[in-house]
Amino acid sequence: MSTTFGVRIPSTDEIVEIARRVGAGNGNVDVYFTNQIAELLPLELEVIPMNNTAQGVKTIEDLIKLIK
């Protein structure tokens, strides 16, 4: 199961993609940033699942923990 995550741009209310979680088989999951700016965002910034359920991922910090 894969999920694309984004962050909301307050001035436009647009959601911009920043990361993706993709099932890698055998119960493994790959998580990676799709936008380099994600590394500069505050850890507590809320992320929004764009095409699936969040499955426990709520913030930039959650994504970073999964990437490491």
CHARMM internal coordinates of N, CA and C (Angstrom, degrees):
IC EDIT
DIST 1 N 1 CA 1.4435
DIST 1 CA 1 C 1.5247
ANGL 1 N 1 CA 1 C 108.11
DIST 1 C 2 N 1.3056
ANGL 1 CA 1 C 2 N 117.66
DIHE 1 N 1 CA 1 C 2 N 133.00
DIST 2 N 2 CA 1.4610
ANGL 1 C 2 N 2 CA 120.61
DIHE 1 CA 1 C 2 N 2 CA 179.30
DIST 2 CA 2 C 1.5283
ANGL 2 N 2 CA 2 C 109.99
DIHE 1 C 2 N 2 CA 2 C -115.74
DIST 2 C 3 N 1.3158
ANGL 2 CA 2 C 3 N 113.98
DIHE 2 N 2 CA 2 C 3 N 155.21
DIST 3 N 3 CA 1.4585
ANGL 2 C 3 N 3 CA 121.34
DIHE 2 CA 2 C 3 N 3 CA 177.69
DIST 3 CA 3 C 1.5177
ANGL 3 N 3 CA 3 C 108.73
DIHE 2 C 3 N 3 CA 3 C -142.46
DIST 3 C 4 N 1.3176
ANGL 3 CA 3 C 4 N 116.16
DIHE 3 N 3 CA 3 C 4 N 135.77
DIST 4 N 4 CA 1.4511
ANGL 3 C 4 N 4 CA 122.53
DIHE 3 CA 3 C 4 N 4 CA 172.74
DIST 4 CA 4 C 1.5208
ANGL 4 N 4 CA 4 C 107.22
DIHE 3 C 4 N 4 CA 4 C -100.82
DIST 4 C 5 N 1.3371
ANGL 4 CA 4 C 5 N 116.54
DIHE 4 N 4 CA 4 C 5 N 134.31
DIST 5 N 5 CA 1.4581
ANGL 4 C 5 N 5 CA 121.50
DIHE 4 CA 4 C 5 N 5 CA 179.73
DIST 5 CA 5 C 1.5159
ANGL 5 N 5 CA 5 C 109.82
DIHE 4 C 5 N 5 CA 5 C -113.70
DIST 5 C 6 N 1.3193
ANGL 5 CA 5 C 6 N 115.59
DIHE 5 N 5 CA 5 C 6 N 146.39
DIST 6 N 6 CA 1.4536
ANGL 5 C 6 N 6 CA 120.92
DIHE 5 CA 5 C 6 N 6 CA 178.62
DIST 6 CA 6 C 1.5135
ANGL 6 N 6 CA 6 C 111.01
DIHE 5 C 6 N 6 CA 6 C -137.53
DIST 6 C 7 N 1.3193
ANGL 6 CA 6 C 7 N 115.15
DIHE 6 N 6 CA 6 C 7 N 174.24
DIST 7 N 7 CA 1.4637
ANGL 6 C 7 N 7 CA 122.16
DIHE 6 CA 6 C 7 N 7 CA 173.21
DIST 7 CA 7 C 1.5215
ANGL 7 N 7 CA 7 C 107.55
DIHE 6 C 7 N 7 CA 7 C -124.31
DIST 7 C 8 N 1.3213
ANGL 7 CA 7 C 8 N 115.21
DIHE 7 N 7 CA 7 C 8 N 148.78
DIST 8 N 8 CA 1.4621
ANGL 7 C 8 N 8 CA 120.94
DIHE 7 CA 7 C 8 N 8 CA -178.47
DIST 8 CA 8 C 1.5297
ANGL 8 N 8 CA 8 C 109.47
DIHE 7 C 8 N 8 CA 8 C -88.16
DIST 8 C 9 N 1.3408
ANGL 8 CA 8 C 9 N 116.22
DIHE 8 N 8 CA 8 C 9 N 131.03
DIST 9 N 9 CA 1.4577
ANGL 8 C 9 N 9 CA 122.67
DIHE 8 CA 8 C 9 N 9 CA 174.10
DIST 9 CA 9 C 1.5283
ANGL 9 N 9 CA 9 C 107.23
DIHE 8 C 9 N 9 CA 9 C -88.33
DIST 9 C 10 N 1.3336
ANGL 9 CA 9 C 10 N 118.09
DIHE 9 N 9 CA 9 C 10 N 112.18
DIST 10 N 10 CA 1.4675
ANGL 9 C 10 N 10 CA 120.84
DIHE 9 CA 9 C 10 N 10 CA -173.01
DIST 10 CA 10 C 1.5316
ANGL 10 N 10 CA 10 C 114.62
DIHE 9 C 10 N 10 CA 10 C -57.56
DIST 10 C 11 N 1.3249
ANGL 10 CA 10 C 11 N 118.62
DIHE 10 N 10 CA 10 C 11 N -39.47
DIST 11 N 11 CA 1.4677
ANGL 10 C 11 N 11 CA 120.65
DIHE 10 CA 10 C 11 N 11 CA -174.63
DIST 11 CA 11 C 1.5268
ANGL 11 N 11 CA 11 C 113.29
DIHE 10 C 11 N 11 CA 11 C -69.36
DIST 11 C 12 N 1.3391
ANGL 11 CA 11 C 12 N 117.21
DIHE 11 N 11 CA 11 C 12 N -26.09
DIST 12 N 12 CA 1.4670
ANGL 11 C 12 N 12 CA 120.16
DIHE 11 CA 11 C 12 N 12 CA -177.04
DIST 12 CA 12 C 1.5229
ANGL 12 N 12 CA 12 C 112.97
DIHE 11 C 12 N 12 CA 12 C -118.54
DIST 12 C 13 N 1.3198
ANGL 12 CA 12 C 13 N 116.37
DIHE 12 N 12 CA 12 C 13 N -11.04
DIST 13 N 13 CA 1.4645
ANGL 12 C 13 N 13 CA 123.42
DIHE 12 CA 12 C 13 N 13 CA -175.57
DIST 13 CA 13 C 1.5357
ANGL 13 N 13 CA 13 C 111.62
DIHE 12 C 13 N 13 CA 13 C 64.97
DIST 13 C 14 N 1.3171
ANGL 13 CA 13 C 14 N 116.77
DIHE 13 N 13 CA 13 C 14 N 13.44
DIST 14 N 14 CA 1.4602
ANGL 13 C 14 N 14 CA 122.34
DIHE 13 CA 13 C 14 N 14 CA 177.58
DIST 14 CA 14 C 1.5346
ANGL 14 N 14 CA 14 C 109.55
DIHE 13 C 14 N 14 CA 14 C -77.35
DIST 14 C 15 N 1.3272
ANGL 14 CA 14 C 15 N 116.64
DIHE 14 N 14 CA 14 C 15 N 145.71
DIST 15 N 15 CA 1.4594
ANGL 14 C 15 N 15 CA 121.51
DIHE 14 CA 14 C 15 N 15 CA 174.35
DIST 15 CA 15 C 1.5265
ANGL 15 N 15 CA 15 C 107.53
DIHE 14 C 15 N 15 CA 15 C -104.37
DIST 15 C 16 N 1.3366
ANGL 15 CA 15 C 16 N 115.63
DIHE 15 N 15 CA 15 C 16 N 122.91
DIST 16 N 16 CA 1.4616
ANGL 15 C 16 N 16 CA 122.14
DIHE 15 CA 15 C 16 N 16 CA -177.40
DIST 16 CA 16 C 1.5248
ANGL 16 N 16 CA 16 C 108.98
DIHE 15 C 16 N 16 CA 16 C -106.85
DIST 16 C 17 N 1.3178
ANGL 16 CA 16 C 17 N 116.40
DIHE 16 N 16 CA 16 C 17 N 128.28
DIST 17 N 17 CA 1.4662
ANGL 16 C 17 N 17 CA 121.91
DIHE 16 CA 16 C 17 N 17 CA 179.56
DIST 17 CA 17 C 1.5269
ANGL 17 N 17 CA 17 C 110.52
DIHE 16 C 17 N 17 CA 17 C -63.35
DIST 17 C 18 N 1.3562
ANGL 17 CA 17 C 18 N 115.62
DIHE 17 N 17 CA 17 C 18 N 135.84
DIST 18 N 18 CA 1.4580
ANGL 17 C 18 N 18 CA 119.28
DIHE 17 CA 17 C 18 N 18 CA 177.61
DIST 18 CA 18 C 1.5312
ANGL 18 N 18 CA 18 C 113.45
DIHE 17 C 18 N 18 CA 18 C -132.20
DIST 18 C 19 N 1.3344
ANGL 18 CA 18 C 19 N 117.99
DIHE 18 N 18 CA 18 C 19 N -20.11
DIST 19 N 19 CA 1.4690
ANGL 18 C 19 N 19 CA 119.05
DIHE 18 CA 18 C 19 N 19 CA -175.72
DIST 19 CA 19 C 1.5200
ANGL 19 N 19 CA 19 C 110.62
DIHE 18 C 19 N 19 CA 19 C -154.59
DIST 19 C 20 N 1.3322
ANGL 19 CA 19 C 20 N 113.53
DIHE 19 N 19 CA 19 C 20 N 162.23
DIST 20 N 20 CA 1.4626
ANGL 19 C 20 N 20 CA 119.37
DIHE 19 CA 19 C 20 N 20 CA 178.03
DIST 20 CA 20 C 1.5240
ANGL 20 N 20 CA 20 C 109.32
DIHE 19 C 20 N 20 CA 20 C -141.12
DIST 20 C 21 N 1.3279
ANGL 20 CA 20 C 21 N 114.39
DIHE 20 N 20 CA 20 C 21 N 141.06
DIST 21 N 21 CA 1.4667
ANGL 20 C 21 N 21 CA 121.91
DIHE 20 CA 20 C 21 N 21 CA 173.76
DIST 21 CA 21 C 1.5262
ANGL 21 N 21 CA 21 C 106.29
DIHE 20 C 21 N 21 CA 21 C -117.55
DIST 21 C 22 N 1.3562
ANGL 21 CA 21 C 22 N 115.62
DIHE 21 N 21 CA 21 C 22 N 127.67
DIST 22 N 22 CA 1.4627
ANGL 21 C 22 N 22 CA 120.71
DIHE 21 CA 21 C 22 N 22 CA -175.54
DIST 22 CA 22 C 1.5247
ANGL 22 N 22 CA 22 C 109.12
DIHE 21 C 22 N 22 CA 22 C -133.57
DIST 22 C 23 N 1.3078
ANGL 22 CA 22 C 23 N 116.47
DIHE 22 N 22 CA 22 C 23 N 132.10
DIST 23 N 23 CA 1.4557
ANGL 22 C 23 N 23 CA 120.54
DIHE 22 CA 22 C 23 N 23 CA 175.06
DIST 23 CA 23 C 1.5180
ANGL 23 N 23 CA 23 C 109.87
DIHE 22 C 23 N 23 CA 23 C -64.09
DIST 23 C 24 N 1.3427
ANGL 23 CA 23 C 24 N 115.98
DIHE 23 N 23 CA 23 C 24 N 131.58
DIST 24 N 24 CA 1.4619
ANGL 23 C 24 N 24 CA 120.87
DIHE 23 CA 23 C 24 N 24 CA -177.51
DIST 24 CA 24 C 1.5271
ANGL 24 N 24 CA 24 C 111.99
DIHE 23 C 24 N 24 CA 24 C -106.77
DIST 24 C 25 N 1.3224
ANGL 24 CA 24 C 25 N 117.28
DIHE 24 N 24 CA 24 C 25 N 4.86
DIST 25 N 25 CA 1.4590
ANGL 24 C 25 N 25 CA 121.36
DIHE 24 CA 24 C 25 N 25 CA -179.83
DIST 25 CA 25 C 1.5168
ANGL 25 N 25 CA 25 C 112.47
DIHE 24 C 25 N 25 CA 25 C 92.71
DIST 25 C 26 N 1.2988
ANGL 25 CA 25 C 26 N 116.06
DIHE 25 N 25 CA 25 C 26 N 156.71
DIST 26 N 26 CA 1.4715
ANGL 25 C 26 N 26 CA 122.87
DIHE 25 CA 25 C 26 N 26 CA 179.86
DIST 26 CA 26 C 1.5266
ANGL 26 N 26 CA 26 C 112.58
DIHE 25 C 26 N 26 CA 26 C 54.97
DIST 26 C 27 N 1.3162
ANGL 26 CA 26 C 27 N 117.18
DIHE 26 N 26 CA 26 C 27 N 33.95
DIST 27 N 27 CA 1.4647
ANGL 26 C 27 N 27 CA 121.07
DIHE 26 CA 26 C 27 N 27 CA 178.74
DIST 27 CA 27 C 1.5147
ANGL 27 N 27 CA 27 C 114.71
DIHE 26 C 27 N 27 CA 27 C 78.73
DIST 27 C 28 N 1.3267
ANGL 27 CA 27 C 28 N 117.44
DIHE 27 N 27 CA 27 C 28 N 2.36
DIST 28 N 28 CA 1.4666
ANGL 27 C 28 N 28 CA 121.10
DIHE 27 CA 27 C 28 N 28 CA 179.47
DIST 28 CA 28 C 1.5237
ANGL 28 N 28 CA 28 C 111.13
DIHE 27 C 28 N 28 CA 28 C -90.45
DIST 28 C 29 N 1.3328
ANGL 28 CA 28 C 29 N 115.24
DIHE 28 N 28 CA 28 C 29 N 150.90
DIST 29 N 29 CA 1.4551
ANGL 28 C 29 N 29 CA 121.41
DIHE 28 CA 28 C 29 N 29 CA -179.37
DIST 29 CA 29 C 1.5235
ANGL 29 N 29 CA 29 C 108.92
DIHE 28 C 29 N 29 CA 29 C -131.78
DIST 29 C 30 N 1.3237
ANGL 29 CA 29 C 30 N 117.07
DIHE 29 N 29 CA 29 C 30 N 134.00
DIST 30 N 30 CA 1.4631
ANGL 29 C 30 N 30 CA 122.29
DIHE 29 CA 29 C 30 N 30 CA 173.18
DIST 30 CA 30 C 1.5207
ANGL 30 N 30 CA 30 C 108.30
DIHE 29 C 30 N 30 CA 30 C -100.57
DIST 30 C 31 N 1.3291
ANGL 30 CA 30 C 31 N 116.46
DIHE 30 N 30 CA 30 C 31 N 133.33
DIST 31 N 31 CA 1.4623
ANGL 30 C 31 N 31 CA 122.11
DIHE 30 CA 30 C 31 N 31 CA 176.66
DIST 31 CA 31 C 1.5206
ANGL 31 N 31 CA 31 C 106.80
DIHE 30 C 31 N 31 CA 31 C -127.62
DIST 31 C 32 N 1.3353
ANGL 31 CA 31 C 32 N 116.38
DIHE 31 N 31 CA 31 C 32 N 132.82
DIST 32 N 32 CA 1.4575
ANGL 31 C 32 N 32 CA 120.13
DIHE 31 CA 31 C 32 N 32 CA -179.62
DIST 32 CA 32 C 1.5266
ANGL 32 N 32 CA 32 C 109.97
DIHE 31 C 32 N 32 CA 32 C -151.96
DIST 32 C 33 N 1.3330
ANGL 32 CA 32 C 33 N 115.07
DIHE 32 N 32 CA 32 C 33 N 153.96
DIST 33 N 33 CA 1.4596
ANGL 32 C 33 N 33 CA 120.94
DIHE 32 CA 32 C 33 N 33 CA 175.64
DIST 33 CA 33 C 1.5179
ANGL 33 N 33 CA 33 C 108.96
DIHE 32 C 33 N 33 CA 33 C -78.98
DIST 33 C 34 N 1.3106
ANGL 33 CA 33 C 34 N 116.70
DIHE 33 N 33 CA 33 C 34 N 138.98
DIST 34 N 34 CA 1.4584
ANGL 33 C 34 N 34 CA 122.33
DIHE 33 CA 33 C 34 N 34 CA 176.68
DIST 34 CA 34 C 1.5217
ANGL 34 N 34 CA 34 C 110.92
DIHE 33 C 34 N 34 CA 34 C -104.21
DIST 34 C 35 N 1.3327
ANGL 34 CA 34 C 35 N 116.38
DIHE 34 N 34 CA 34 C 35 N -6.65
DIST 35 N 35 CA 1.4537
ANGL 34 C 35 N 35 CA 121.87
DIHE 34 CA 34 C 35 N 35 CA -179.63
DIST 35 CA 35 C 1.5272
ANGL 35 N 35 CA 35 C 107.24
DIHE 34 C 35 N 35 CA 35 C -136.18
DIST 35 C 36 N 1.3150
ANGL 35 CA 35 C 36 N 117.56
DIHE 35 N 35 CA 35 C 36 N 122.46
DIST 36 N 36 CA 1.4608
ANGL 35 C 36 N 36 CA 121.83
DIHE 35 CA 35 C 36 N 36 CA -175.56
DIST 36 CA 36 C 1.5265
ANGL 36 N 36 CA 36 C 113.50
DIHE 35 C 36 N 36 CA 36 C -59.85
DIST 36 C 37 N 1.2955
ANGL 36 CA 36 C 37 N 117.94
DIHE 36 N 36 CA 36 C 37 N -26.26
DIST 37 N 37 CA 1.4646
ANGL 36 C 37 N 37 CA 121.03
DIHE 36 CA 36 C 37 N 37 CA -178.36
DIST 37 CA 37 C 1.5343
ANGL 37 N 37 CA 37 C 111.04
DIHE 36 C 37 N 37 CA 37 C -64.11
DIST 37 C 38 N 1.3063
ANGL 37 CA 37 C 38 N 117.90
DIHE 37 N 37 CA 37 C 38 N -20.97
DIST 38 N 38 CA 1.4673
ANGL 37 C 38 N 38 CA 121.78
DIHE 37 CA 37 C 38 N 38 CA -178.00
DIST 38 CA 38 C 1.5227
ANGL 38 N 38 CA 38 C 112.02
DIHE 37 C 38 N 38 CA 38 C -57.02
DIST 38 C 39 N 1.3287
ANGL 38 CA 38 C 39 N 117.49
DIHE 38 N 38 CA 38 C 39 N -33.76
DIST 39 N 39 CA 1.4531
ANGL 38 C 39 N 39 CA 121.12
DIHE 38 CA 38 C 39 N 39 CA -179.46
DIST 39 CA 39 C 1.5249
ANGL 39 N 39 CA 39 C 112.83
DIHE 38 C 39 N 39 CA 39 C -66.14
DIST 39 C 40 N 1.3121
ANGL 39 CA 39 C 40 N 117.66
DIHE 39 N 39 CA 39 C 40 N -19.02
DIST 40 N 40 CA 1.4635
ANGL 39 C 40 N 40 CA 122.28
DIHE 39 CA 39 C 40 N 40 CA -177.70
DIST 40 CA 40 C 1.5263
ANGL 40 N 40 CA 40 C 113.14
DIHE 39 C 40 N 40 CA 40 C -96.53
DIST 40 C 41 N 1.3128
ANGL 40 CA 40 C 41 N 116.70
DIHE 40 N 40 CA 40 C 41 N -7.32
DIST 41 N 41 CA 1.4645
ANGL 40 C 41 N 41 CA 120.71
DIHE 40 CA 40 C 41 N 41 CA -176.20
DIST 41 CA 41 C 1.5279
ANGL 41 N 41 CA 41 C 111.37
DIHE 40 C 41 N 41 CA 41 C -77.62
DIST 41 C 42 N 1.3436
ANGL 41 CA 41 C 42 N 117.17
DIHE 41 N 41 CA 41 C 42 N 150.99
DIST 42 N 42 CA 1.4692
ANGL 41 C 42 N 42 CA 120.83
DIHE 41 CA 41 C 42 N 42 CA 178.49
DIST 42 CA 42 C 1.5279
ANGL 42 N 42 CA 42 C 111.02
DIHE 41 C 42 N 42 CA 42 C -61.45
DIST 42 C 43 N 1.3239
ANGL 42 CA 42 C 43 N 115.96
DIHE 42 N 42 CA 42 C 43 N 141.21
DIST 43 N 43 CA 1.4628
ANGL 42 C 43 N 43 CA 121.46
DIHE 42 CA 42 C 43 N 43 CA -177.51
DIST 43 CA 43 C 1.5209
ANGL 43 N 43 CA 43 C 112.79
DIHE 42 C 43 N 43 CA 43 C -57.74
DIST 43 C 44 N 1.3235
ANGL 43 CA 43 C 44 N 117.46
DIHE 43 N 43 CA 43 C 44 N -33.53
DIST 44 N 44 CA 1.4600
ANGL 43 C 44 N 44 CA 120.98
DIHE 43 CA 43 C 44 N 44 CA -175.63
DIST 44 CA 44 C 1.5335
ANGL 44 N 44 CA 44 C 113.72
DIHE 43 C 44 N 44 CA 44 C -85.53
DIST 44 C 45 N 1.3467
ANGL 44 CA 44 C 45 N 117.17
DIHE 44 N 44 CA 44 C 45 N 0.12
DIST 45 N 45 CA 1.4676
ANGL 44 C 45 N 45 CA 120.63
DIHE 44 CA 44 C 45 N 45 CA -179.55
DIST 45 CA 45 C 1.5211
ANGL 45 N 45 CA 45 C 110.63
DIHE 44 C 45 N 45 CA 45 C -64.48
DIST 45 C 46 N 1.3153
ANGL 45 CA 45 C 46 N 116.09
DIHE 45 N 45 CA 45 C 46 N 130.88
DIST 46 N 46 CA 1.4634
ANGL 45 C 46 N 46 CA 121.94
DIHE 45 CA 45 C 46 N 46 CA 179.99
DIST 46 CA 46 C 1.5234
ANGL 46 N 46 CA 46 C 110.80
DIHE 45 C 46 N 46 CA 46 C -68.67
DIST 46 C 47 N 1.3294
ANGL 46 CA 46 C 47 N 116.24
DIHE 46 N 46 CA 46 C 47 N 136.89
DIST 47 N 47 CA 1.4638
ANGL 46 C 47 N 47 CA 121.43
DIHE 46 CA 46 C 47 N 47 CA 172.21
DIST 47 CA 47 C 1.5211
ANGL 47 N 47 CA 47 C 108.15
DIHE 46 C 47 N 47 CA 47 C -108.11
DIST 47 C 48 N 1.3178
ANGL 47 CA 47 C 48 N 115.05
DIHE 47 N 47 CA 47 C 48 N 151.81
DIST 48 N 48 CA 1.4627
ANGL 47 C 48 N 48 CA 121.50
DIHE 47 CA 47 C 48 N 48 CA -174.43
DIST 48 CA 48 C 1.5189
ANGL 48 N 48 CA 48 C 109.20
DIHE 47 C 48 N 48 CA 48 C -119.10
DIST 48 C 49 N 1.3353
ANGL 48 CA 48 C 49 N 117.78
DIHE 48 N 48 CA 48 C 49 N 122.39
DIST 49 N 49 CA 1.4698
ANGL 48 C 49 N 49 CA 119.38
DIHE 48 CA 48 C 49 N 49 CA 174.87
DIST 49 CA 49 C 1.5238
ANGL 49 N 49 CA 49 C 108.76
DIHE 48 C 49 N 49 CA 49 C -69.61
DIST 49 C 50 N 1.3189
ANGL 49 CA 49 C 50 N 116.57
DIHE 49 N 49 CA 49 C 50 N 126.62
DIST 50 N 50 CA 1.4585
ANGL 49 C 50 N 50 CA 120.79
DIHE 49 CA 49 C 50 N 50 CA -173.05
DIST 50 CA 50 C 1.5261
ANGL 50 N 50 CA 50 C 113.90
DIHE 49 C 50 N 50 CA 50 C -93.99
DIST 50 C 51 N 1.3340
ANGL 50 CA 50 C 51 N 117.86
DIHE 50 N 50 CA 50 C 51 N -24.89
DIST 51 N 51 CA 1.4594
ANGL 50 C 51 N 51 CA 118.35
DIHE 50 CA 50 C 51 N 51 CA -173.50
DIST 51 CA 51 C 1.5260
ANGL 51 N 51 CA 51 C 114.09
DIHE 50 C 51 N 51 CA 51 C -144.27
DIST 51 C 52 N 1.3270
ANGL 51 CA 51 C 52 N 116.71
DIHE 51 N 51 CA 51 C 52 N 15.03
DIST 52 N 52 CA 1.4453
ANGL 51 C 52 N 52 CA 120.83
DIHE 51 CA 51 C 52 N 52 CA 179.39
DIST 52 CA 52 C 1.5213
ANGL 52 N 52 CA 52 C 107.92
DIHE 51 C 52 N 52 CA 52 C -164.47
DIST 52 C 53 N 1.3145
ANGL 52 CA 52 C 53 N 117.93
DIHE 52 N 52 CA 52 C 53 N -171.00
DIST 53 N 53 CA 1.4602
ANGL 52 C 53 N 53 CA 120.64
DIHE 52 CA 52 C 53 N 53 CA 177.56
DIST 53 CA 53 C 1.5237
ANGL 53 N 53 CA 53 C 110.41
DIHE 52 C 53 N 53 CA 53 C -82.57
DIST 53 C 54 N 1.3247
ANGL 53 CA 53 C 54 N 115.95
DIHE 53 N 53 CA 53 C 54 N 156.86
DIST 54 N 54 CA 1.4639
ANGL 53 C 54 N 54 CA 121.81
DIHE 53 CA 53 C 54 N 54 CA -176.86
DIST 54 CA 54 C 1.5227
ANGL 54 N 54 CA 54 C 112.72
DIHE 53 C 54 N 54 CA 54 C -72.16
DIST 54 C 55 N 1.3180
ANGL 54 CA 54 C 55 N 117.92
DIHE 54 N 54 CA 54 C 55 N -29.39
DIST 55 N 55 CA 1.4648
ANGL 54 C 55 N 55 CA 123.70
DIHE 54 CA 54 C 55 N 55 CA -179.29
DIST 55 CA 55 C 1.5250
ANGL 55 N 55 CA 55 C 111.78
DIHE 54 C 55 N 55 CA 55 C 48.99
DIST 55 C 56 N 1.3295
ANGL 55 CA 55 C 56 N 115.63
DIHE 55 N 55 CA 55 C 56 N 46.33
DIST 56 N 56 CA 1.4634
ANGL 55 C 56 N 56 CA 121.13
DIHE 55 CA 55 C 56 N 56 CA 174.61
DIST 56 CA 56 C 1.5115
ANGL 56 N 56 CA 56 C 115.48
DIHE 55 C 56 N 56 CA 56 C 90.11
DIST 56 C 57 N 1.3145
ANGL 56 CA 56 C 57 N 118.55
DIHE 56 N 56 CA 56 C 57 N -5.31
DIST 57 N 57 CA 1.4681
ANGL 56 C 57 N 57 CA 121.28
DIHE 56 CA 56 C 57 N 57 CA 179.30
DIST 57 CA 57 C 1.5226
ANGL 57 N 57 CA 57 C 108.00
DIHE 56 C 57 N 57 CA 57 C -91.10
DIST 57 C 58 N 1.3439
ANGL 57 CA 57 C 58 N 115.35
DIHE 57 N 57 CA 57 C 58 N 117.01
DIST 58 N 58 CA 1.4621
ANGL 57 C 58 N 58 CA 119.78
DIHE 57 CA 57 C 58 N 58 CA -176.77
DIST 58 CA 58 C 1.5223
ANGL 58 N 58 CA 58 C 113.99
DIHE 57 C 58 N 58 CA 58 C -122.48
DIST 58 C 59 N 1.3383
ANGL 58 CA 58 C 59 N 117.08
DIHE 58 N 58 CA 58 C 59 N -23.33
DIST 59 N 59 CA 1.4614
ANGL 58 C 59 N 59 CA 120.59
DIHE 58 CA 58 C 59 N 59 CA -174.22
DIST 59 CA 59 C 1.5305
ANGL 59 N 59 CA 59 C 111.24
DIHE 58 C 59 N 59 CA 59 C -137.34
DIST 59 C 60 N 1.3194
ANGL 59 CA 59 C 60 N 115.14
DIHE 59 N 59 CA 59 C 60 N 170.15
DIST 60 N 60 CA 1.4662
ANGL 59 C 60 N 60 CA 120.97
DIHE 59 CA 59 C 60 N 60 CA 174.08
DIST 60 CA 60 C 1.5327
ANGL 60 N 60 CA 60 C 108.97
DIHE 59 C 60 N 60 CA 60 C -58.11
DIST 60 C 61 N 1.3153
ANGL 60 CA 60 C 61 N 117.13
DIHE 60 N 60 CA 60 C 61 N -39.91
DIST 61 N 61 CA 1.4624
ANGL 60 C 61 N 61 CA 120.83
DIHE 60 CA 60 C 61 N 61 CA 179.76
DIST 61 CA 61 C 1.5290
ANGL 61 N 61 CA 61 C 111.35
DIHE 60 C 61 N 61 CA 61 C -58.84
DIST 61 C 62 N 1.3309
ANGL 61 CA 61 C 62 N 117.05
DIHE 61 N 61 CA 61 C 62 N -41.81
DIST 62 N 62 CA 1.4701
ANGL 61 C 62 N 62 CA 120.62
DIHE 61 CA 61 C 62 N 62 CA 177.38
DIST 62 CA 62 C 1.5333
ANGL 62 N 62 CA 62 C 111.21
DIHE 61 C 62 N 62 CA 62 C -59.04
DIST 62 C 63 N 1.3308
ANGL 62 CA 62 C 63 N 116.11
DIHE 62 N 62 CA 62 C 63 N -42.00
DIST 63 N 63 CA 1.4640
ANGL 62 C 63 N 63 CA 119.79
DIHE 62 CA 62 C 63 N 63 CA 178.57
DIST 63 CA 63 C 1.5190
ANGL 63 N 63 CA 63 C 111.13
DIHE 62 C 63 N 63 CA 63 C -64.36
DIST 63 C 64 N 1.3302
ANGL 63 CA 63 C 64 N 116.67
DIHE 63 N 63 CA 63 C 64 N -44.24
DIST 64 N 64 CA 1.4658
ANGL 63 C 64 N 64 CA 120.35
DIHE 63 CA 63 C 64 N 64 CA -179.29
DIST 64 CA 64 C 1.5341
ANGL 64 N 64 CA 64 C 110.47
DIHE 63 C 64 N 64 CA 64 C -61.42
DIST 64 C 65 N 1.3132
ANGL 64 CA 64 C 65 N 117.17
DIHE 64 N 64 CA 64 C 65 N -40.86
DIST 65 N 65 CA 1.4705
ANGL 64 C 65 N 65 CA 120.25
DIHE 64 CA 64 C 65 N 65 CA 178.63
DIST 65 CA 65 C 1.5245
ANGL 65 N 65 CA 65 C 110.97
DIHE 64 C 65 N 65 CA 65 C -61.34
DIST 65 C 66 N 1.3285
ANGL 65 CA 65 C 66 N 116.72
DIHE 65 N 65 CA 65 C 66 N -38.94
DIST 66 N 66 CA 1.4635
ANGL 65 C 66 N 66 CA 120.20
DIHE 65 CA 65 C 66 N 66 CA -179.92
DIST 66 CA 66 C 1.5283
ANGL 66 N 66 CA 66 C 111.47
DIHE 65 C 66 N 66 CA 66 C -72.93
DIST 66 C 67 N 1.3082
ANGL 66 CA 66 C 67 N 117.63
DIHE 66 N 66 CA 66 C 67 N -33.14
DIST 67 N 67 CA 1.4632
ANGL 66 C 67 N 67 CA 121.54
DIHE 66 CA 66 C 67 N 67 CA 179.76
DIST 67 CA 67 C 1.5234
ANGL 67 N 67 CA 67 C 109.98
DIHE 66 C 67 N 67 CA 67 C -67.20
DIST 67 C 68 N 1.3199
ANGL 67 CA 67 C 68 N 116.67
DIHE 67 N 67 CA 67 C 68 N -40.54
DIST 68 N 68 CA 1.4791
ANGL 67 C 68 N 68 CA 120.88
DIHE 67 CA 67 C 68 N 68 CA -179.55
DIST 68 CA 68 C 1.4837
ANGL 68 N 68 CA 68 C 108.24
DIHE 67 C 68 N 68 CA 68 C -76.21
END
COOR INIT
IC SEED 1 N 1 CA 1 C
IC BUILD
